[in-house]
Amino acid sequence: MKTTSPSAQRGLTLIEACIVLAVTAIAAGTVAPGMRDLIDALRLDGTATQLATDIQFIRTEAVARNEALRLSFHPTSAGSCYVVHTGNADQCSCSAAGPAQCSGAAREVKTVTIGAAERVTLQANAASMLFDPLHGTSTPTGTLRVTGPSGRAIHHVINVMGRVRSCSPQAAVPGYRAC
């Protein structure tokens, strides 16, 4: 009688594959909420940084062009937007199809749309701010609030000299001082 030795096992059994899949699903489930919070924090910081940079751009561009520039804020059905333009506050508005629509002699310089999918909102206590080309000043002064889905916010306070001071209420956002 001839006996054969058991051959070496190759591959995974169905039970082993199910265990690996279950452990992977549990690990992914615990990491996913943290990743969403991280992505939301990065979107909040990115939007706030872009807004602060654009405010400095407007101030500098008004002086360089020797032309008054305006920063106007508009809520839209798909989120919010702001427009850098010449002319009066009511001469330019956001368009769902792309750049702002301006009437009369007003010209759009830049349009930034913040979509609802970004999960970031922009609020301003002034509908429009005018940057003077002679001194780079801003009228009126204002506070712009960029808020994330968790309620954390970054405020940009623009003084009469057109300078921006950024802060976060109760220092809720790391890297920003408390308001």
C-alpha positions as CSV (number, residue, x, y, z in Angstrom):
1,M,0.0,0.0,0.0
2,K,1.3,3.3,-1.0
3,T,0.6,6.4,1.1
4,T,0.9,10.0,-0.2
5,S,1.9,12.9,1.9
6,P,-0.5,15.8,2.1
7,S,0.4,18.5,-0.4
8,A,1.3,22.0,0.7
9,Q,-1.7,24.3,0.8
10,R,-1.8,27.1,-1.7
11,G,-4.0,30.3,-1.5
12,L,-6.6,31.3,1.1
13,T,-9.6,29.5,2.2
14,L,-13.0,31.2,2.1
15,I,-13.0,31.6,5.8
16,E,-9.6,33.3,5.8
17,A,-10.6,35.6,3.0
18,C,-13.8,36.6,4.9
19,I,-11.8,37.4,8.1
20,V,-9.4,39.6,6.2
21,L,-12.3,41.4,4.5
22,A,-14.0,42.0,7.9
23,V,-10.9,43.3,9.5
24,T,-10.3,45.7,6.6
25,A,-13.9,46.9,6.7
26,I,-13.6,47.7,10.4
27,A,-10.3,49.5,10.0
28,A,-11.7,51.6,7.1
29,G,-14.9,52.4,9.0
30,T,-12.9,53.8,11.9
31,V,-10.6,55.9,9.7
32,A,-13.3,57.3,7.3
33,P,-14.8,59.9,9.7
34,G,-11.4,61.3,10.6
35,M,-10.5,61.6,6.9
36,R,-13.7,63.5,6.2
37,D,-12.9,65.9,9.1
38,L,-9.4,66.4,7.7
39,I,-10.7,67.1,4.2
40,D,-13.3,69.6,5.6
41,A,-10.5,71.4,7.6
42,L,-8.3,71.6,4.5
43,R,-11.2,73.0,2.4
44,L,-12.0,75.6,5.1
45,D,-8.3,76.7,5.3
46,G,-7.9,76.7,1.5
47,T,-11.0,78.8,0.9
48,A,-10.0,81.3,3.7
49,T,-6.4,81.5,2.4
50,Q,-7.7,82.2,-1.2
51,L,-10.0,84.9,0.1
52,A,-7.3,86.6,2.1
53,T,-4.9,86.5,-0.9
54,D,-7.6,87.9,-3.2
55,I,-8.3,90.8,-0.9
56,Q,-4.6,91.7,-1.0
57,F,-4.7,91.3,-4.8
58,I,-7.6,93.7,-5.1
59,R,-5.9,96.3,-2.9
60,T,-2.6,96.1,-4.9
61,E,-4.4,95.9,-8.3
62,A,-6.5,99.0,-7.5
63,V,-3.3,101.0,-6.9
64,A,-1.5,99.5,-9.9
65,R,-4.4,100.3,-12.3
66,N,-5.1,103.6,-10.7
67,E,-8.7,102.6,-10.8
68,A,-11.2,101.8,-8.0
69,L,-12.0,98.1,-7.7
70,R,-14.9,96.6,-5.8
71,L,-15.3,93.2,-4.0
72,S,-18.9,92.1,-4.1
73,F,-20.5,89.1,-2.4
74,H,-23.4,87.2,-3.9
75,P,-25.3,84.1,-2.6
76,T,-26.3,81.7,-5.3
77,S,-28.5,78.7,-5.5
78,A,-25.4,76.5,-5.8
79,G,-23.4,78.1,-2.9
80,S,-21.9,81.6,-2.9
81,C,-19.4,83.7,-4.9
82,Y,-17.5,86.9,-4.9
83,V,-16.6,89.2,-7.8
84,V,-13.8,91.6,-8.2
85,H,-14.9,94.3,-10.6
86,T,-15.0,98.0,-11.5
87,G,-18.2,100.1,-11.4
88,N,-21.0,100.2,-8.9
89,A,-21.9,97.4,-6.5
90,D,-25.1,96.4,-8.3
91,Q,-23.5,96.3,-11.8
92,C,-22.0,92.8,-11.5
93,S,-23.5,89.6,-10.3
94,C,-22.5,85.9,-10.3
95,S,-23.6,83.6,-13.1
96,A,-24.2,79.9,-12.8
97,A,-22.6,79.4,-16.2
98,G,-19.2,80.9,-15.3
99,P,-17.8,84.4,-15.0
100,A,-19.8,87.2,-13.6
101,Q,-22.3,89.2,-15.7
102,C,-21.6,92.9,-15.6
103,S,-23.7,95.8,-17.0
104,G,-22.9,99.3,-18.1
105,A,-19.2,100.3,-18.0
106,A,-18.4,97.8,-15.2
107,R,-15.8,95.1,-15.9
108,E,-15.2,91.8,-14.2
109,V,-11.6,91.2,-13.1
110,K,-12.1,87.9,-11.2
111,T,-14.9,85.7,-10.1
112,V,-14.6,83.0,-7.4
113,T,-17.4,80.5,-6.9
114,I,-17.7,78.4,-3.8
115,G,-20.0,75.5,-4.6
116,A,-22.2,73.7,-2.1
117,A,-20.2,70.5,-2.6
118,E,-17.2,72.3,-1.0
119,R,-19.1,72.3,2.3
120,V,-17.8,75.8,3.0
121,T,-19.9,78.9,3.2
122,L,-19.0,82.6,2.9
123,Q,-20.8,85.4,4.7
124,A,-20.0,89.1,4.7
125,N,-21.4,91.9,6.8
126,A,-21.2,94.2,3.7
127,A,-22.6,93.4,0.3
128,S,-19.7,95.2,-1.4
129,M,-16.4,96.8,-0.5
130,L,-14.6,99.5,-2.6
131,F,-10.8,99.7,-2.7
132,D,-9.5,103.2,-3.4
133,P,-6.6,103.4,-6.0
134,L,-5.0,106.5,-4.4
135,H,-4.3,105.1,-0.9
136,G,-5.4,101.5,-1.1
137,T,-8.1,102.0,1.5
138,S,-11.3,100.1,1.8
139,T,-14.8,101.4,2.3
140,P,-16.7,100.2,4.3
141,T,-14.7,98.1,6.6
142,G,-16.0,94.6,7.1
143,T,-15.8,91.1,8.4
144,L,-15.9,88.1,6.1
145,R,-16.7,84.7,7.6
146,V,-15.7,81.4,6.1
147,T,-17.4,78.6,7.9
148,G,-17.0,74.8,7.6
149,P,-19.6,72.1,8.1
150,S,-18.5,71.5,11.7
151,G,-19.1,75.1,12.6
152,R,-15.5,76.0,12.8
153,A,-14.9,79.4,11.1
154,I,-12.2,81.8,10.0
155,H,-12.9,85.5,10.0
156,H,-11.1,88.1,7.9
157,V,-11.5,91.5,9.4
158,I,-10.7,94.2,6.8
159,N,-9.8,97.6,8.3
160,V,-10.1,101.0,6.6
161,M,-6.5,100.7,5.3
162,G,-7.5,97.6,3.4
163,R,-5.4,95.3,5.5
164,V,-6.7,91.9,6.5
165,R,-6.5,90.4,10.0
166,S,-7.5,86.7,10.2
167,C,-8.7,84.9,13.3
168,S,-10.9,82.0,14.4
169,P,-13.6,82.3,17.1
170,Q,-12.3,80.6,20.3
171,A,-9.2,79.6,18.2
172,A,-11.2,76.7,16.9
173,V,-9.1,76.4,13.8
174,P,-5.4,75.6,14.4
175,G,-3.0,78.2,13.0
176,Y,-5.3,81.2,13.6
177,R,-5.4,83.3,16.7
178,A,-8.6,83.7,18.7
179,C,-11.1,86.4,17.7
